[in-house]
């Protein structure tokens, strides 16, 4: 397991409570997430999913992480510059291997109550609101990283208020199949999230999602890495 690259567990970050878990499909996984709390209170959260898994995917994950750390040494964190840098690393590293990485990049601004999001081939994040509704941060579709030399990364903003719960995930969990080859599905996945988010702590939301998906799949072989992040805003 790539524990050194996947910051699993519970983290208190300023006004945020972030919980993440990663279940690899093989010894070395191809999922990736990371986060950084900036001095001005903004929270950056990223999640990626390399095509396939195993050592080649794990190597690409390590290079993406290193690139992100390098870019974030600058005080001026910019969507386009960050995604350009990681895209270039993925493109060069995967040349001739037909590999790519879906990538979701979030910047949460608590004082403004908004999220800036760029999801490039990655499942759209979900927000469970205090009124019980669940909305999708549906960005305009972009190419996964590594597919093109350069692209204009589309950014969308969404409301994120005190008491809201944010969910980021890779496709391994909602697309997990049962013994008959039938996938759990994104609708059921979303429904379970909505049920859990209103009354459970972030740790319980993550555990509940994983338990529900794995219960559905039963004895079926896990076909892909599974990663889930839940972020609660201002839990005090």
ABEGO torsion letter per residue (X at the ends): XBAAABBBEBBBBEABBBBBBBBBABABBABBBBBBBBAAGBBBBBBBBBBEBEAAAAAAAAAAAAAAAAAAABABBBAAAAAAAAAAAAAAAABGAGBBBBBBBBBBBAAAGBBBBBBBGBBBBBBBBAAGBBBBBBBBBBBBBGABABBBBBBBBBBBBBGBBBBBBBAAAAABBBAAGBBAEAAAAAAAAAAAAAABBAAAAAAAAAAAAAAAAEABBBABBBBBBBBBBGAX
